[in-house]
C-alpha cells in the first residue's frame, strides 16, 4: 500500500506575502494631501467578477505611501489568479468604497507577481498620469519546510487471530484548526488524510521506510496544528482493524524528539508516543527514530531565482480532424469568434504558463500536414513557416499563426509525436544550467502512430529539464495514451526506465460543463494538466543539486516577436525535424478507400 492517491497534491502549493507602495498619487483634498488606502480584489477561477479580499491601513496626508499591512495570498500555479489593486483616498469613516475618491488601479495575476517578484507599473484610471504602484511578492518561509521522518512501531497490539498484525500508519489533519490536544474540539473535528504509509507484513515492531512531507500540506504550515496519527492492521479480505491513535502537532513531536536526545537516550530511542485503542487502552507505541526539519528550495525560489518556463506548442494537422472549412471539423474557425477545441487548449494552458516565460515568445509547430511550397509531409514544421524563427509573440500571435497556417497546409498524416518531442529535447539538452525549464504542449485528435518511438523519446526526455502535456481533442478513444501518463508506474522499454513521470495527459471532453456541454471549465482543465509541473521542475533541480539563485528582478515582459538574436533557446533547426516524406504516394498505412470531409484518413494495417 503506497501513499493514498492524490495526497501529493493536497494543501497549498505555496503562500505569498504581497507588499504595496505607491508614488505620486493624485492629491484629492483641498486643504491637505490624500489619505490613501489599497484594496486587494481577486477574481475567483471560473468567474469574471472581482471580489474584495483585504485592505491595507489608511495613511494620513501622503502621496507616496508605503503600506505596512501585507496581503497574504494562497498561490496555486495551476490557476489563473487574476488580481486588482485599487487605491482610494479615504474621506470618512464609511466602509463603502463608493464613498471615497478613486485614485487608480493595477491589474495583474499572482503568477506574474511571483515570476517578477517586484513590479513597478503605472496606475490605470488615475486622475494623475504619472502615478505608479510598486508591488513586492515573496514566499512565506513555512512553505519551504519539509519534515523528514522515519517511524517504527513498538509492542503493537496483535489483531490477527492466527498471526501477527500487518501494520501501516496514517496522518490526518483537521479541516478546522485545533491547537490543543486536550480540547473537546478533537472529538468534533472532521479529518482529511495527509499521508498513508506502506504495509509492513506480520510484524508487531515494524520499521517503515523514511518519508518526507511538506509542512504546507501536512499542517498548512502551522506547526501547532494538532494532527491525528493512526496505526492500522491491514486485512486482505476483511475490514482493516484499528490498532491505536495518538494526537500530536509537529511542534510536539519535534520537542519530544529534542528532549529524548538531551536526556541522553540511546540511539534509535527517539520520540515515543503511546497509542490508545478505541476503548482507551494502551495499544503500543509509535516511535520517531529519525526526525529532521529541512528547508528546500521551492518552485517560487527557482522562478524568482531566474528560471524561466519556456513554452512550446505542437498541433495535430492530420486529416482525421476533418475539413477545416466545415463546422464539424476540430480545426473549424468560427466566424463568430468562438474558439475551437485546439484554441481552447492553447489559451487555457498558455495563459498560465506565459506568466513564467519572460519573453512571452512561444515556438509553435505543427505535425502531420503537407507543407508548402512542395507539399511534402512534415511532422515538425513551424507555424510561422520560418525555419529560423518559429516564435509567436504572445498568445495572440500564436493563435494568429495557427489560423494562418490552417489556410496554407493540407491536412494529411500520420500522427507522429516523436519528431517534435526530440526537437524540444535538443533544446533542453543544451540548456541544463537550471535557468530554463521546457514545457511542451501537444494537442491531438488521434491515437499516436509512432507509439514506440514516442515512448522511447519520453524515457530519454525524463532526464532533461522538460515536461510534456498532451491534450486530446474530439471523441477518439485515448485509452492508449494513459500508458504515457505514468502516474503509478514508471514508463519502461526493456531495461530502459524513465527517471521521472514528465507526461500529463487529459482528454478535453472531460472538462466541458455538465450543465452546458458547449462551455469548457478552463479552471478544471488547467488544474488537471498543470498541477504536477511545479513538483516536476523541483525534482529535476534537486536530483542534480541545482540550488535556486538569488532573486532576480524582471522588467515588463517583452511581447515583440524575437528574431534570430534572441538569447535563450537556439533558433529552430530544420535538421531536427522529421525527414520529409515522399508525398508522391500515400504512406503505407493509409487506406485510399476511406474518406471523410474530403480528406484521406490514416488507418493502421
C-alpha positions as CSV (number, residue, x, y, z in Angstrom):
1,X,0.0,0.0,0.0
2,X,1.5,3.3,-1.1
3,X,0.5,6.9,-0.3
4,X,-3.1,7.4,-0.9
5,X,-3.9,8.6,-4.4
6,X,-3.8,12.4,-4.9
7,X,-2.3,13.1,-1.4
8,X,0.7,14.6,-3.0
9,X,-1.4,17.5,-4.4
10,X,-3.3,18.3,-1.2
11,X,-2.9,21.5,0.6
12,X,-1.3,24.7,-0.6
13,X,1.2,24.9,-3.4
14,X,2.5,28.0,-1.7
15,X,1.6,31.1,0.2
16,X,3.0,34.5,-0.7
17,X,3.1,37.9,1.0
18,X,2.5,41.0,-1.1
19,X,3.7,44.4,-0.1
20,X,2.4,47.6,-1.7
21,X,3.7,51.1,-2.1
22,X,2.7,54.0,-4.4
23,X,4.4,57.1,-5.7
24,X,2.9,60.4,-6.9
25,X,-0.7,59.7,-6.2
26,X,-3.3,62.3,-7.1
27,X,-4.0,64.9,-4.4
28,X,-7.8,64.8,-4.0
29,X,-8.0,67.0,-0.8
30,X,-8.2,70.8,-0.9
31,X,-6.5,71.6,2.5
32,X,-4.2,68.6,2.8
33,X,-2.8,65.7,0.9
34,X,-4.7,62.5,0.1
35,X,-5.2,59.8,2.8
36,X,-4.6,56.6,0.7
37,X,-5.7,53.0,1.3
38,X,-5.1,50.0,-1.0
39,X,-7.8,47.3,-1.6
40,X,-6.9,43.9,-2.9
41,X,-9.5,42.4,-5.3
42,X,-9.4,38.9,-6.7
43,X,-11.3,37.1,-9.4
44,X,-12.2,33.5,-8.4
45,X,-11.3,30.9,-11.0
46,X,-14.1,30.3,-13.5
47,X,-15.7,33.7,-12.8
48,X,-15.4,37.2,-14.3
49,X,-16.2,39.4,-11.3
50,X,-13.7,40.8,-8.8
51,X,-14.3,40.4,-5.1
52,X,-12.7,42.3,-2.3
53,X,-10.2,40.2,-0.3
54,X,-8.4,42.6,2.0
55,X,-7.4,46.2,2.7
56,X,-4.3,48.0,4.0
57,X,-4.4,50.6,6.7
58,X,-5.1,54.2,5.7
59,X,-2.1,56.6,5.8
60,X,-2.7,60.2,6.5
61,X,-1.5,63.0,4.3
62,X,0.8,61.3,1.9
63,X,1.1,60.9,-1.9
64,X,3.9,58.4,-1.6
65,X,2.6,55.7,0.8
66,X,4.4,52.6,1.9
67,X,1.7,50.4,3.4
68,X,2.6,48.4,6.4
69,X,-0.2,45.8,6.1
70,X,0.8,42.9,3.9
71,X,-1.6,40.9,1.7
72,X,-1.2,37.1,2.3
73,X,-2.5,35.1,-0.7
74,X,-2.6,31.4,-1.5
75,X,-0.6,30.8,-4.7
76,X,-1.8,28.0,-6.9
77,X,0.4,27.6,-10.0
78,X,-2.2,25.8,-12.0
79,X,-4.9,28.5,-11.5
80,X,-5.2,31.8,-13.5
81,X,-5.4,34.0,-10.3
82,X,-6.4,37.5,-11.5
83,X,-5.8,40.3,-9.0
84,X,-6.5,44.0,-9.0
85,X,-5.1,46.6,-6.6
86,X,-7.4,49.6,-6.1
87,X,-6.3,52.9,-4.4
88,X,-8.7,55.2,-2.6
89,X,-8.5,58.5,-0.8
90,X,-10.3,57.9,2.5
91,X,-12.6,60.8,3.3
92,X,-14.7,59.5,6.1
93,X,-15.3,56.5,8.4
94,X,-17.5,54.8,5.9
95,X,-16.6,51.3,4.9
96,X,-18.3,51.7,1.5
97,X,-15.6,52.2,-1.2
98,X,-18.1,54.2,-3.3
99,X,-18.0,56.9,-0.6
100,X,-14.3,57.6,-1.2
101,X,-12.3,59.2,-4.1
102,X,-10.8,56.7,-6.5
103,X,-7.0,57.1,-7.1
104,X,-6.3,54.4,-9.7
105,X,-5.9,50.6,-10.2
106,X,-3.5,48.0,-11.4
107,X,-4.4,44.5,-12.7
108,X,-2.2,41.5,-12.9
109,X,-2.0,37.8,-11.9
110,X,-0.5,36.2,-8.9
111,X,1.7,34.2,-11.4
112,X,3.1,37.3,-12.9
113,X,3.8,38.9,-9.5
114,X,5.6,35.7,-8.4
115,X,7.7,35.4,-11.5
116,X,8.7,39.1,-11.4
117,X,9.0,39.4,-7.6
118,X,9.0,43.2,-7.8
119,X,6.7,45.1,-10.1
120,X,6.7,48.8,-10.7
121,X,3.9,50.0,-13.0
122,X,1.7,53.0,-13.8
123,X,-1.7,53.1,-12.2
124,X,-4.6,52.9,-14.7
125,X,-7.6,55.2,-14.5
126,X,-5.7,57.6,-12.2
127,X,-6.5,61.3,-12.1
128,X,-2.7,61.9,-12.3
129,X,-0.9,60.4,-15.3
130,X,2.5,59.7,-13.5
131,X,1.1,57.8,-10.5
132,X,2.8,54.4,-10.0
133,X,2.4,51.4,-7.9
134,X,5.2,49.2,-6.5
135,X,4.4,45.6,-5.6
136,X,6.8,43.1,-4.0
137,X,5.8,39.4,-3.8
138,X,7.8,37.0,-1.6
139,X,7.1,33.4,-0.5
140,X,6.5,32.7,3.2
141,X,9.2,30.7,4.9
142,X,7.0,27.8,6.1
143,X,6.1,26.9,2.5
144,X,9.6,25.7,2.1
145,X,9.8,23.5,5.2
146,X,9.8,19.7,4.9
147,X,9.6,17.2,7.7
148,X,11.8,14.2,7.1
149,X,11.0,11.3,9.4
150,X,11.2,7.6,9.9
151,X,8.7,5.8,12.2
152,X,8.7,2.5,13.8
153,X,6.2,0.6,16.0
154,X,6.9,-0.9,19.3
155,X,4.8,-3.6,21.1
156,X,1.8,-3.1,18.8
157,X,-1.4,-5.0,19.7
158,X,-1.8,-8.3,17.9
159,X,-5.0,-8.1,15.8
160,X,-4.9,-11.3,13.7
161,X,-6.1,-14.5,15.3
162,X,-3.7,-16.8,13.5
163,X,-0.7,-14.5,13.0
164,X,0.9,-11.1,13.8
165,X,-0.6,-7.8,12.6
166,X,0.2,-6.2,9.2
167,X,0.5,-2.6,10.4
168,X,0.6,0.7,8.5
169,X,0.1,4.3,9.7
170,X,-1.9,7.3,8.6
171,X,-1.5,11.0,9.3
172,X,-4.6,13.2,9.1
173,X,-5.2,16.9,9.7
174,X,-8.4,18.7,10.9
175,X,-10.5,20.7,8.5
176,X,-10.9,23.4,11.1
177,X,-7.8,24.4,13.2
178,X,-7.3,22.6,16.5
179,X,-4.2,23.5,18.6
180,X,-4.9,21.9,21.9
181,X,-4.8,18.1,22.2
182,X,-6.9,18.2,25.4
183,X,-9.6,20.2,23.7
184,X,-13.1,18.8,23.2
185,X,-12.7,20.1,19.6
186,X,-10.8,16.9,18.8
187,X,-14.0,14.9,19.3
188,X,-16.0,17.1,16.9
189,X,-13.3,17.6,14.4
190,X,-13.5,16.4,10.8
191,X,-10.3,15.0,9.4
192,X,-8.7,14.7,6.0
193,X,-6.0,12.2,5.1
194,X,-2.5,13.7,4.5
195,X,-0.3,10.5,4.3
196,X,-0.6,6.8,4.3
197,X,2.5,4.5,4.7
198,X,3.2,1.2,3.2
199,X,2.2,-2.0,5.0
200,X,4.8,-4.0,6.9
201,X,3.7,-7.6,6.9
202,X,3.4,-9.8,10.1
203,X,5.4,-7.6,12.5
204,X,4.4,-6.1,15.9
205,X,7.6,-4.0,15.9
206,X,7.7,-2.7,12.3
207,X,10.0,-0.1,10.9
208,X,8.6,1.9,8.0
209,X,10.6,3.5,5.2
210,X,11.7,7.1,5.6
211,X,9.4,9.7,4.2
212,X,9.2,13.4,3.6
213,X,6.1,15.6,4.0
214,X,5.8,19.3,3.1
215,X,4.5,21.3,6.1
216,X,2.3,23.3,3.8
217,X,0.4,20.0,3.0
218,X,0.8,18.3,6.4
219,X,-0.3,21.1,8.7
220,X,-0.9,24.2,6.5
221,X,2.4,25.5,7.7
222,X,1.1,25.7,11.3
223,X,3.4,23.6,13.5
224,X,1.0,23.9,16.4
225,X,-1.9,22.3,14.4
226,X,-2.9,19.0,16.1
227,X,-2.6,16.0,13.8
228,X,-4.1,12.6,14.2
229,X,-1.8,9.6,13.9
230,X,-3.5,6.2,13.4
231,X,-1.9,2.8,13.4
232,X,-4.0,0.2,11.5
233,X,-3.8,-3.5,10.8
234,X,-4.2,-4.3,7.1
235,X,-6.5,-7.2,6.2
236,X,-6.7,-8.8,2.8
237,X,-10.4,-9.9,2.9
238,X,-11.9,-8.1,5.8
239,X,-12.1,-4.5,7.0
240,X,-8.9,-3.2,8.3
241,X,-8.5,-3.2,12.1
242,X,-7.8,-0.1,14.2
243,X,-4.8,-0.6,16.5
244,X,-4.4,2.7,18.1
245,X,-4.3,6.5,17.8
246,X,-2.5,9.5,19.3
247,X,-2.8,13.2,18.8
248,X,0.3,15.5,18.4
249,X,1.4,18.5,16.5
250,X,4.6,18.8,14.5
251,X,5.9,21.1,17.3
252,X,5.0,18.5,19.9
253,X,6.9,15.8,18.0
254,X,10.0,18.0,17.4
255,X,10.1,19.0,21.1
256,X,9.8,15.4,22.3
257,X,12.5,14.3,19.8
258,X,14.8,17.0,21.1
259,X,14.1,16.1,24.7
260,X,14.8,12.4,24.1
261,X,18.2,13.4,22.7
262,X,19.0,15.8,25.5
263,X,18.2,13.1,28.1
264,X,20.9,11.0,26.6
265,X,18.6,8.4,25.2
266,X,20.2,5.6,23.4
267,X,20.5,5.9,19.6
268,X,17.2,4.9,18.0
269,X,15.0,5.5,21.0
270,X,13.6,8.7,19.5
271,X,10.3,10.3,20.4
272,X,7.8,7.8,21.7
273,X,4.0,8.3,21.6
274,X,1.5,6.0,23.3
275,X,-1.2,4.6,21.1
276,X,-4.7,4.2,22.6
277,X,-7.3,1.8,21.2
278,X,-10.9,2.9,20.7
279,X,-11.5,1.6,24.3
280,X,-8.8,4.0,25.5
281,X,-6.5,1.1,26.4
282,X,-2.7,1.1,25.6
283,X,-2.0,-0.5,22.2
284,X,1.7,0.0,21.8
285,X,3.8,2.9,20.7
286,X,4.7,4.8,17.5
287,X,8.3,6.0,17.7
288,X,10.0,8.7,15.6
289,X,13.6,7.3,15.5
290,X,14.7,9.8,12.8
291,X,13.3,13.3,12.6
292,X,14.6,16.4,10.8
293,X,13.1,19.7,9.7
294,X,14.6,20.7,6.3
295,X,14.2,23.8,4.2
296,X,14.4,23.1,0.5
297,X,14.3,25.5,-2.5
298,X,10.7,25.8,-3.7
299,X,9.2,26.3,-7.1
300,X,8.9,30.0,-6.2
301,X,12.6,30.2,-5.3
302,X,13.6,28.7,-8.6
303,X,11.3,31.0,-10.6
304,X,12.4,34.2,-8.7
305,X,16.0,33.0,-8.9
306,X,15.8,33.4,-12.7
307,X,14.4,30.1,-14.0
308,X,12.1,30.5,-17.0
309,X,9.4,28.2,-18.2
310,X,9.8,28.0,-22.0
311,X,6.5,27.1,-23.6
312,X,6.4,25.2,-26.9
313,X,3.2,24.1,-28.7
314,X,2.7,21.2,-31.1
315,X,-0.6,21.0,-33.1
316,X,-2.0,18.0,-34.9
317,X,-2.8,18.8,-38.5
318,X,-3.7,15.2,-39.6
319,X,-6.7,14.6,-41.8
320,X,-8.8,12.9,-39.2
321,X,-9.5,16.3,-37.8
322,X,-11.9,16.9,-40.7
323,X,-12.1,19.6,-43.4
324,X,-11.4,22.9,-41.6
325,X,-13.9,24.6,-43.9
326,X,-16.8,22.7,-42.3
327,X,-18.3,23.2,-38.8
328,X,-17.8,19.5,-38.0
329,X,-14.0,19.9,-38.2
330,X,-12.0,20.2,-35.0
331,X,-10.0,22.9,-36.8
332,X,-13.0,24.9,-37.9
333,X,-12.6,28.7,-37.3
334,X,-15.9,30.0,-36.3
335,X,-16.7,33.5,-37.8
336,X,-18.4,34.4,-34.5
337,X,-15.1,34.3,-32.7
338,X,-15.9,31.2,-30.7
339,X,-12.7,29.2,-30.1
340,X,-12.4,25.6,-31.4
341,X,-11.0,22.9,-29.2
342,X,-7.4,23.4,-30.3
343,X,-7.7,27.1,-29.5
344,X,-9.3,26.4,-26.1
345,X,-6.5,24.1,-25.1
346,X,-3.8,26.6,-26.2
347,X,-5.4,29.5,-24.3
348,X,-6.2,27.5,-21.2
349,X,-2.7,26.3,-20.7
350,X,-0.9,29.3,-22.3
351,X,-2.5,31.9,-20.1
352,X,-1.0,30.2,-17.0
353,X,2.5,29.4,-18.4
354,X,3.0,32.7,-20.1
355,X,3.5,34.4,-16.7
356,X,6.7,32.4,-16.3
357,X,8.1,32.8,-19.9
358,X,9.7,36.2,-19.6
359,X,9.9,36.9,-23.4
360,X,6.4,35.5,-24.0
361,X,7.7,34.3,-27.3
362,X,6.4,30.8,-28.0
363,X,7.9,28.4,-30.5
364,X,4.9,26.7,-32.2
365,X,4.9,23.7,-34.5
366,X,2.6,21.5,-36.5
367,X,2.8,17.9,-37.5
368,X,1.0,15.6,-39.9
369,X,0.4,18.0,-42.8
370,X,1.6,18.6,-46.3
371,X,3.5,21.8,-46.1
372,X,4.0,24.4,-48.9
373,X,5.7,25.0,-51.3
374,X,6.4,21.4,-52.3
375,X,3.5,19.7,-50.4
376,X,5.8,17.4,-48.6
377,X,4.5,15.7,-45.3
378,X,6.3,17.2,-42.3
379,X,6.0,16.2,-38.6
380,X,7.7,19.2,-37.1
381,X,7.2,22.4,-39.1
382,X,7.0,25.9,-37.6
383,X,3.6,27.6,-37.8
384,X,5.3,30.7,-39.0
385,X,6.9,28.8,-41.9
386,X,10.1,30.5,-41.0
387,X,12.7,27.8,-40.1
388,X,15.0,30.4,-38.5
389,X,12.3,32.0,-36.3
390,X,9.4,29.7,-35.1
391,X,8.5,32.1,-32.3
392,X,5.0,33.6,-31.9
393,X,4.6,36.9,-30.0
394,X,2.3,36.0,-27.1
395,X,-0.9,34.0,-27.1
396,X,-2.5,36.4,-29.6
397,X,0.4,35.8,-32.0
398,X,0.3,32.1,-31.5
399,X,-3.5,31.9,-32.3
400,X,-2.9,34.2,-35.4
401,X,-0.1,31.9,-36.7
402,X,-2.3,28.8,-36.1
403,X,-5.2,30.2,-38.1
404,X,-2.9,31.5,-40.9
405,X,-1.3,28.1,-41.0
406,X,-4.6,26.3,-41.5
407,X,-5.2,28.2,-44.7
408,X,-1.8,27.2,-46.1
409,X,-1.3,23.5,-45.3
410,X,-3.1,20.3,-46.4
411,X,-4.2,18.0,-43.5
412,X,-2.7,14.6,-44.0
413,X,-0.9,12.2,-41.6
414,X,0.2,10.1,-39.8
415,X,0.1,11.2,-36.1
416,X,3.8,11.2,-35.1
417,X,4.8,12.8,-31.8
418,X,8.5,11.8,-31.6
419,X,9.9,14.4,-34.0
420,X,8.5,17.4,-32.0
421,X,9.5,15.8,-28.7
422,X,13.0,15.3,-29.9
423,X,13.2,18.8,-31.2
424,X,12.4,20.2,-27.7
425,X,14.8,17.6,-26.2
426,X,17.6,19.1,-28.3
427,X,16.9,22.5,-26.8
428,X,16.6,21.1,-23.3
429,X,19.9,19.1,-23.7
430,X,21.7,22.3,-24.5
431,X,20.2,24.2,-21.5
432,X,20.7,22.3,-18.3
433,X,22.0,25.0,-16.0
434,X,18.7,25.4,-14.2
435,X,17.9,28.7,-15.9
436,X,15.4,27.2,-18.4
437,X,12.7,24.5,-18.0
438,X,10.9,23.5,-21.1
439,X,7.1,22.8,-21.3
440,X,5.8,21.1,-24.4
441,X,2.0,21.2,-25.1
442,X,0.9,18.7,-27.7
443,X,-2.7,18.8,-28.9
444,X,-4.0,15.9,-30.9
445,X,-7.2,14.3,-32.1
446,X,-6.0,10.7,-32.6
447,X,-4.0,7.7,-31.5
448,X,-0.2,8.0,-31.8
449,X,1.1,6.2,-34.9
450,X,4.8,6.1,-33.8
451,X,3.9,4.9,-30.3
452,X,7.2,3.0,-29.7
453,X,9.4,6.0,-30.9
454,X,7.3,8.4,-28.7
455,X,7.6,6.2,-25.7
456,X,11.4,5.9,-26.2
457,X,11.8,9.7,-26.6
458,X,9.8,10.3,-23.4
459,X,12.0,7.9,-21.4
460,X,15.1,9.8,-22.7
461,X,13.5,13.2,-22.1
462,X,12.8,12.3,-18.5
463,X,16.4,13.0,-17.7
464,X,16.1,16.6,-19.2
465,X,14.6,19.8,-17.8
466,X,11.2,19.4,-19.6
467,X,7.6,18.4,-19.0
468,X,5.1,17.2,-21.7
469,X,1.4,18.0,-21.6
470,X,-0.8,16.1,-24.0
471,X,-4.4,17.3,-24.5
472,X,-6.7,15.0,-26.6
473,X,-9.5,16.7,-28.5
474,X,-12.5,15.2,-30.2
475,X,-14.2,11.8,-29.5
476,X,-11.3,9.4,-30.1
477,X,-10.6,6.6,-27.7
478,X,-7.5,7.8,-25.9
479,X,-7.0,4.8,-23.6
480,X,-3.6,4.0,-25.0
481,X,-2.4,7.5,-24.0
482,X,-2.7,6.6,-20.3
483,X,0.4,4.4,-20.6
484,X,2.4,7.6,-21.3
485,X,1.0,9.4,-18.3
486,X,2.8,7.0,-15.9
487,X,1.3,8.2,-12.6
488,X,1.5,4.7,-10.9
489,X,4.4,3.0,-12.8
490,X,7.4,4.5,-14.5
491,X,7.5,4.3,-18.3
492,X,9.7,1.4,-19.4
493,X,11.0,-0.2,-22.6
494,X,13.1,-3.3,-21.9
495,X,15.8,-2.2,-19.4
496,X,15.2,1.5,-20.1
497,X,13.2,3.1,-17.3
498,X,12.1,6.7,-17.2
499,X,13.8,8.7,-14.5
500,X,10.6,10.5,-13.6
501,X,7.0,10.9,-14.7
502,X,7.1,14.0,-17.0
503,X,3.9,13.5,-19.0
504,X,0.4,14.6,-18.1
505,X,-2.5,13.5,-20.5
506,X,-6.1,14.7,-20.3
507,X,-9.0,14.4,-22.8
508,X,-10.5,17.8,-23.3
509,X,-14.0,16.3,-23.4
510,X,-13.9,15.6,-19.7
511,X,-13.8,19.3,-18.9
512,X,-16.9,20.6,-20.6
513,X,-19.5,21.6,-18.2
514,X,-22.3,19.2,-17.4
515,X,-24.9,22.0,-17.4
516,X,-23.6,23.4,-20.7
517,X,-21.8,20.9,-22.9
518,X,-20.6,23.7,-25.2
519,X,-18.7,25.5,-22.4
520,X,-15.3,24.5,-21.1
521,X,-14.4,24.5,-17.5
522,X,-11.0,26.1,-18.0
523,X,-10.1,26.2,-14.3
524,X,-10.6,22.4,-14.0
525,X,-8.6,21.8,-17.2
526,X,-5.6,23.9,-16.1
527,X,-5.6,22.3,-12.7
528,X,-5.6,18.8,-14.2
529,X,-2.8,19.4,-16.7
530,X,-0.6,21.8,-14.7
531,X,-0.7,20.8,-11.0
532,X,2.2,18.3,-11.3
533,X,4.5,20.7,-13.2
534,X,6.0,22.6,-10.1
535,X,7.0,19.3,-8.5
536,X,8.5,18.0,-11.8
537,X,10.6,21.1,-12.0
538,X,11.7,21.0,-8.4
539,X,12.5,17.2,-8.6
540,X,14.7,17.7,-11.6
541,X,16.6,20.6,-10.0
542,X,17.1,18.7,-6.7
543,X,18.3,15.5,-8.3
544,X,21.1,17.5,-10.0
545,X,21.9,19.5,-6.9
546,X,20.9,22.8,-8.5
547,X,20.1,25.5,-6.0
548,X,17.9,28.5,-6.6
549,X,19.8,31.6,-7.4
550,X,19.4,34.9,-5.7
551,X,16.2,36.8,-6.5
552,X,16.2,38.3,-10.0
553,X,14.0,41.4,-10.6
554,X,12.5,41.4,-14.1
555,X,11.1,44.2,-16.0
556,X,7.9,44.2,-18.0
557,X,7.6,41.1,-20.3
558,X,8.7,41.6,-23.9
559,X,5.9,41.0,-26.3
560,X,7.7,41.7,-29.5
561,X,8.4,38.7,-31.8
562,X,12.1,37.9,-31.3
563,X,14.5,37.5,-34.2
564,X,17.5,35.2,-34.5
565,X,19.5,37.2,-32.0
566,X,17.1,36.2,-29.2
567,X,19.1,34.9,-26.2
568,X,17.9,31.6,-24.8
569,X,16.8,28.5,-26.8
570,X,18.5,28.3,-30.2
571,X,16.6,29.1,-33.3
572,X,14.6,26.3,-34.9
573,X,16.9,23.9,-36.8
574,X,15.1,22.3,-39.7
575,X,17.6,19.4,-39.4
576,X,15.9,18.4,-36.1
577,X,12.6,18.0,-37.8
578,X,11.5,14.6,-39.2
579,X,12.7,13.9,-42.7
580,X,10.3,14.9,-45.4
581,X,8.3,12.0,-46.6
582,X,7.9,11.3,-50.3
583,X,4.4,12.7,-51.0
584,X,4.1,11.2,-54.4
585,X,2.2,8.3,-52.9
586,X,0.3,8.0,-49.6
587,X,2.2,6.4,-46.7
588,X,1.8,2.6,-46.5
589,X,-0.6,2.7,-43.5
590,X,-3.2,4.8,-45.4
591,X,-6.3,3.4,-46.9
592,X,-7.2,5.2,-50.1
593,X,-10.8,4.0,-49.9
594,X,-11.5,5.6,-46.6
595,X,-12.8,9.2,-46.9
596,X,-14.1,11.8,-44.6
597,X,-14.7,15.5,-45.2
598,X,-12.7,15.3,-48.4
599,X,-9.5,14.1,-46.7
600,X,-7.8,10.8,-46.7
601,X,-7.7,9.2,-43.3
602,X,-4.9,7.2,-41.7
603,X,-5.7,3.7,-40.6
604,X,-3.3,1.0,-39.4
605,X,-2.9,-2.2,-41.4
